[in-house]
Amino acid sequence: MENNMNSKKDYILNSYEEITDELKLRLATGTLKSLVINYSLKIINQNGTVSDSPFSNLKTIRRIGYEIRLGENCRSVAGLFAGCENLEAIPELNTENAEDFTMMCLNCHKIKSLPAFDTGSAKSMKGMLECCFSLENVPVLNTSDVKDFSYCFSACSNLKSVPAWDTSSAENMDSMFDNCYGLTSVPEFNTSRVRNFNCMFLCCTNLSSVPALDLSAGESAVSMFDSCEHLTQIPKLNYSGIKKASMMFMGCQSVRTVKYLDLSSAVDISYIFAHCTSLETVEKMKTDSCVLARNAFFGCAKLTQMPEMDLSKAMDISEICSDCISLKKVPEINISSVQNFNHAFSGCTALSEFPDWNTAGALNFTGMFLNCTGLKKVGSFATDTAEIFRDMFKGCTALANPPQYYLKGMLRRR
């Protein structure tokens, strides 16, 4: 092979099977004239770190000084440079026929910019620039037909802004910017067709504002703004069609007040404001479809009042206000379908009294008021169906006598 390596060669690849060890070595050392890829690339393992590209996981390659051409049969550049961790620049390519850019530059840790590719035929940019930690600049690309932007910029931690791409065809923005720590703002994207907003801005810790986004077609927004620590207010968007809203604003530590939040279609609001440590007031939430509300306000240390909510369909509100150490007032709300009250108000040390609640469907009261040291008065509960009362009032040192229904329940279950 040593003699063969003395002269540069042209290569034409019509399939993955034609990739040889010699070609791999020439790609890494730059000892070839040109390379034509004349087949559509694809991701060939489940975790997406390997494709059938000749460049896949060439970790030693730093620069590409030879010509790369995409043949007429190459409709996909999926994973073309995936795993090229030390590649410093992506070469210019004629990508006018490419439809799939999935994970094209996945784990290209050292690239700082992207060429202005012709993306007029593109349908997917899923994970296109995922884990490009050094990426600073992104050009304006033709993205008018792209449906999938999921993970496109995920973990591009050095990226501070992105251009206003045309997202009018987009249907999936799952984790599009998650862990983009340096991102301070985003343009007003067209999201009128997007169904999946999960983790879109997860851990965008420097994002201070969000423009008007159309969530009307959205179904799921799990962790959409999770850990956006610099957001001072909940973005004024239409959330009314979202069905899954769990962890949506979890860890938004700068938000202090929520005036009104329409989550009328949401089935799951678990952890929605958990660890919002500056949250003082949530005036009203529309939650008439809610089934799961566990940990909704867990750890909201400054929240003084549980908001007015419709929990008539809810089944699980375990730890809903657990460790809300400033909580003083809980409203009378319909929770007749709730089965699980596990640690719902545990650690609410400022809570002195609790209203009558219709707990006709209750099964589990474990630790509901555990360590509520200021609790002096508790309203009446229905406990006929309840099976577990363990530690319900444990640590309630200011409560003179546990309610009769609790004592009867404890005797009944022995």
MORA-V214012 format. One record per backbone hydrogen bond with DSSP energy under -0.5 kcal/mol. CO is the residue of the C=O (numbers start at 1). NH is the residue of the N-H. E is the energy in kcal/mol with one decimal. If there is no record, write none. Layout:
((CO;NH;E) (CO;NH;E))
This chain:
((1;5;-1.7) (3;6;-1.3) (4;7;-0.8) (9;33;-2.8) (9;34;-1.0) (11;36;-2.7) (12;14;-0.6) (13;38;-3.2) (15;18;-1.3) (16;19;-1.8) (18;20;-0.5) (20;24;-2.2) (21;25;-2.2) (22;26;-2.5) (23;27;-2.7) (24;28;-1.9) (25;29;-2.1) (26;30;-1.7) (26;31;-1.1) (30;32;-1.1) (33;67;-1.6) (34;11;-2.1) (35;37;-0.5) (35;69;-3.0) (36;13;-3.3) (36;38;-0.7) (37;71;-2.9) (41;78;-0.5) (42;52;-2.0) (45;48;-1.4) (50;44;-2.1) (50;45;-0.7) (53;56;-1.2) (55;58;-2.0) (57;59;-1.7) (58;61;-0.8) (62;88;-2.8) (63;65;-0.5) (67;35;-2.3) (69;37;-2.8) (69;71;-0.6) (71;74;-1.8) (73;75;-1.1) (75;99;-3.6) (75;100;-1.3) (76;41;-2.2) (77;80;-2.1) (79;82;-0.9) (81;84;-2.0) (82;57;-3.0) (83;85;-2.0) (84;87;-1.4) (88;112;-0.6) (93;95;-1.0) (95;98;-1.3) (99;101;-0.6) (99;123;-3.7) (99;124;-1.7) (100;77;-2.8) (101;104;-1.9) (102;79;-1.9) (103;106;-1.2) (104;81;-2.7) (105;108;-1.9) (106;83;-3.0) (107;109;-1.6) (108;111;-0.9) (109;134;-0.9) (112;136;-2.7) (112;137;-2.1) (115;117;-2.1) (117;119;-0.9) (119;122;-1.5) (123;147;-3.0) (123;148;-1.4) (124;101;-2.8) (125;128;-2.0) (126;103;-2.7) (127;130;-1.1) (128;105;-2.6) (129;132;-1.5) (130;107;-2.5) (131;133;-1.4) (132;135;-1.6) (133;158;-0.6) (137;114;-0.5) (139;141;-0.5) (141;143;-1.1) (141;166;-0.5) (143;146;-1.3) (147;149;-0.6) (147;171;-3.3) (147;172;-1.9) (148;125;-3.0) (149;152;-2.1) (150;127;-2.3) (151;154;-0.9) (152;129;-2.1) (153;156;-2.0) (154;131;-3.3) (155;157;-1.8) (156;159;-1.6) (157;182;-0.8) (160;184;-1.8) (160;185;-0.8) (163;165;-1.9) (165;167;-0.8) (167;170;-1.3) (171;195;-2.7) (171;196;-1.3) (172;149;-2.8) (173;176;-1.9) (174;151;-1.9) (175;178;-0.6) (176;153;-2.1) (177;180;-1.6) (178;155;-3.2) (179;181;-1.4) (180;183;-1.4) (181;206;-0.6) (184;208;-1.4) (184;209;-0.6) (187;189;-1.5) (189;191;-0.8) (191;194;-1.1) (195;197;-0.6) (195;219;-2.8) (195;220;-1.9) (196;173;-2.5) (197;200;-1.9) (198;175;-3.1) (199;202;-1.1) (200;177;-2.0) (201;204;-2.0) (202;179;-3.6) (203;205;-1.8) (204;207;-1.6) (206;208;-0.5) (208;232;-0.6) (213;215;-0.8) (213;238;-0.5) (215;218;-1.4) (219;243;-2.4) (219;244;-1.9) (220;197;-3.1) (221;224;-1.8) (222;199;-2.9) (223;226;-0.7) (224;201;-2.3) (225;228;-1.8) (226;203;-3.1) (227;229;-1.7) (228;231;-1.4) (232;256;-0.9) (235;237;-1.8) (237;239;-1.0) (239;242;-1.7) (240;265;-0.5) (243;245;-0.6) (243;267;-3.0) (243;268;-1.5) (244;221;-3.1) (245;248;-1.7) (246;223;-1.9) (247;250;-0.6) (248;225;-2.4) (249;252;-1.8) (250;227;-3.5) (251;253;-1.8) (252;255;-1.2) (256;280;-3.0) (256;281;-1.8) (258;283;-2.7) (261;263;-1.0) (261;286;-2.7) (263;266;-1.3) (267;269;-0.5) (267;291;-3.2) (267;292;-2.3) (268;245;-2.7) (269;272;-1.9) (270;247;-2.2) (271;274;-0.9) (272;249;-1.8) (273;276;-1.7) (274;251;-2.4) (275;277;-1.6) (276;279;-1.4) (280;304;-1.7) (281;258;-2.4) (283;308;-0.8) (284;261;-1.7) (285;287;-0.8) (286;263;-1.8) (287;290;-2.0) (291;315;-3.1) (291;316;-1.5) (292;269;-2.9) (293;296;-1.6) (294;271;-1.7) (295;298;-1.1) (296;273;-2.5) (297;300;-2.0) (298;275;-3.1) (299;301;-1.8) (300;303;-1.4) (304;328;-3.0) (304;329;-1.5) (308;285;-1.9) (309;311;-0.8) (311;314;-0.9) (315;339;-2.6) (315;340;-2.0) (316;293;-2.8) (317;320;-1.8) (318;295;-2.0) (319;322;-0.7) (320;297;-2.8) (321;324;-1.6) (322;299;-2.7) (323;325;-1.5) (324;327;-1.6) (329;306;-2.3) (331;333;-0.8) (333;335;-0.8) (334;311;-0.6) (335;338;-1.4) (339;341;-0.6) (339;363;-2.7) (339;364;-2.5) (340;317;-2.3) (341;344;-2.2) (342;319;-1.6) (343;346;-0.8) (344;321;-2.7) (345;348;-1.7) (346;323;-3.0) (347;349;-1.8) (348;351;-1.3) (350;352;-0.5) (352;376;-3.6) (352;377;-1.8) (354;379;-1.3) (357;359;-1.3) (359;362;-1.9) (363;387;-2.9) (363;388;-2.1) (364;341;-2.9) (365;368;-2.1) (366;343;-3.1) (367;370;-1.5) (368;345;-2.3) (369;372;-1.9) (370;347;-2.8) (371;373;-1.7) (372;375;-1.6) (377;354;-1.8) (380;357;-1.5) (381;383;-0.6) (383;386;-0.7) (388;365;-3.2) (389;392;-2.0) (390;367;-2.4) (391;394;-0.6) (392;369;-2.3) (393;396;-1.9) (394;371;-3.2) (395;397;-1.9) (396;399;-1.4) (398;400;-0.8) (403;406;-0.5) (403;407;-1.9) (404;408;-3.0) (405;409;-1.9) (406;410;-2.4) (407;411;-2.1) (408;412;-2.8) (409;413;-1.7) (411;414;-1.0))
